[in-house]
Amino acid sequence: MRTLNVGCGPDDWGDVRVDVDFKTQTGATSKLNVRADAHYLPFRDSVFSFGRCWHVLEHVENPAQALLELRRTCESFDVRFPVDEGYYKQMIIGALSLDVGMFLGAYRTMKGRFHRWRISPSFVERSLRMDQNKLLLANATISDRFIQCPHSSGLLSGRKSAVFRRFLNALGPLLKKVTMKYYYEWKVEV
Ligand SMILES: C[S@@+](CC[C@H](N)C(=O)[O-])C[C@H]1O[C@@H](n2cnc3c(N)ncnc32)[C@H](O)[C@@H]1O
């Protein structure tokens, strides 16, 4: 079984991990083993049993073409993209949780206009319908990954974390009531 990760960025899942660059737009190191463009995958038809393309379509110039390349090269695949514009809520949750990494990542995405598109499950379906030769079977759901707010990793790391931990423990019962989960991504299985 051979698996393909298109636009892998720092995600090390997959036998073959493709990225167009050695660093993501926000500066994380990519774990690629093939440098290529999602619009023109340098592989033969149906050579992969399964593919993954997470949080990439919103970045590329022609997401429909990237989808057709996934369709051509993989027997089946899993595409994920933000449920919204992909940064405002992360910025707010990052700021509320004192999570500098989350805040800055989302801020840089917004400031750099890294998201060219807002992708929807119906866009994925319509794009794949352009490929008349293959039957489309797509299943769209909100994925089970979420960001919790307040998010604990910012508050509970760093030099001042002991203070925050004590503070959070004291507020425990109340926090449980106000904690909310932000389910941030669509998952479309094809
Ligand atoms: C937001 S990151 C997502 C990384 C990873 N898939 C994940 O979910 O953590 C977007 C990645 O897509 C890559 N990318 C953008 N345009 C691309 C293209 N045309 N072809 C291949 N990769 C591309 C970027 O270099 C970056 O690593």
The ligand as an SDF file (V2000), in Angstrom:
LIG
                    3D

 27 29  0  0  0  0  0  0  0  0999 V2000
   -1.1640   25.2050    5.8110 C   0  0  0  0  0  0  0  0  0  0  0  0
    0.1100   24.1410    5.2290 S   0  0  0  0  0  0  0  0  0  0  0  0
   -0.6270   22.5580    5.5550 C   0  0  0  0  0  0  0  0  0  0  0  0
    0.4130   21.5380    5.8910 C   0  0  0  0  0  0  0  0  0  0  0  0
   -0.1200   20.1480    6.2480 C   0  0  0  0  0  0  0  0  0  0  0  0
   -0.8590   19.5570    5.1510 N   0  0  0  0  0  0  0  0  0  0  0  0
   -0.9480   20.1690    7.4960 C   0  0  0  0  0  0  0  0  0  0  0  0
   -2.1490   19.8980    7.4460 O   0  0  0  0  0  0  0  0  0  0  0  0
   -0.3760   20.4780    8.5620 O   0  0  0  0  0  0  0  0  0  0  0  0
   -0.0460   24.2700    3.4610 C   0  0  0  0  0  0  0  0  0  0  0  0
    1.0830   23.5350    2.7240 C   0  0  0  0  0  0  0  0  0  0  0  0
    0.7490   23.4700    1.3330 O   0  0  0  0  0  0  0  0  0  0  0  0
    1.9250   23.6850    0.5930 C   0  0  0  0  0  0  0  0  0  0  0  0
    1.5610   24.1510   -0.7600 N   0  0  0  0  0  0  0  0  0  0  0  0
    1.0570   25.3410   -1.1250 C   0  0  0  0  0  0  0  0  0  0  0  0
    0.8770   25.4040   -2.4440 N   0  0  0  0  0  0  0  0  0  0  0  0
    1.2510   24.1900   -2.9360 C   0  0  0  0  0  0  0  0  0  0  0  0
    1.2980   23.6140   -4.2410 C   0  0  0  0  0  0  0  0  0  0  0  0
    0.9090   24.3100   -5.3160 N   0  0  0  0  0  0  0  0  0  0  0  0
    1.7530   22.3580   -4.3740 N   0  0  0  0  0  0  0  0  0  0  0  0
    2.1520   21.6400   -3.2920 C   0  0  0  0  0  0  0  0  0  0  0  0
    2.1360   22.1220   -2.0310 N   0  0  0  0  0  0  0  0  0  0  0  0
    1.6910   23.3920   -1.8580 C   0  0  0  0  0  0  0  0  0  0  0  0
    2.6850   24.7280    1.4010 C   0  0  0  0  0  0  0  0  0  0  0  0
    4.0550   24.7900    1.0650 O   0  0  0  0  0  0  0  0  0  0  0  0
    2.4170   24.2330    2.8260 C   0  0  0  0  0  0  0  0  0  0  0  0
    3.3940   23.3270    3.2560 O   0  0  0  0  0  0  0  0  0  0  0  0
  1  2  1  0
  2  3  1  0
  2 10  1  0
  3  4  1  0
  4  5  1  0
  5  6  1  0
  5  7  1  0
  7  8  2  0
  7  9  1  0
 10 11  1  0
 11 12  1  0
 11 26  1  0
 12 13  1  0
 13 14  1  0
 13 24  1  0
 14 15  1  0
 14 23  1  0
 15 16  2  0
 16 17  1  0
 17 18  1  0
 17 23  2  0
 18 19  1  0
 18 20  2  0
 20 21  1  0
 21 22  2  0
 22 23  1  0
 24 25  1  0
 24 26  1  0
 26 27  1  0
M  CHG  2   2   1   9  -1
M  END
$$$$
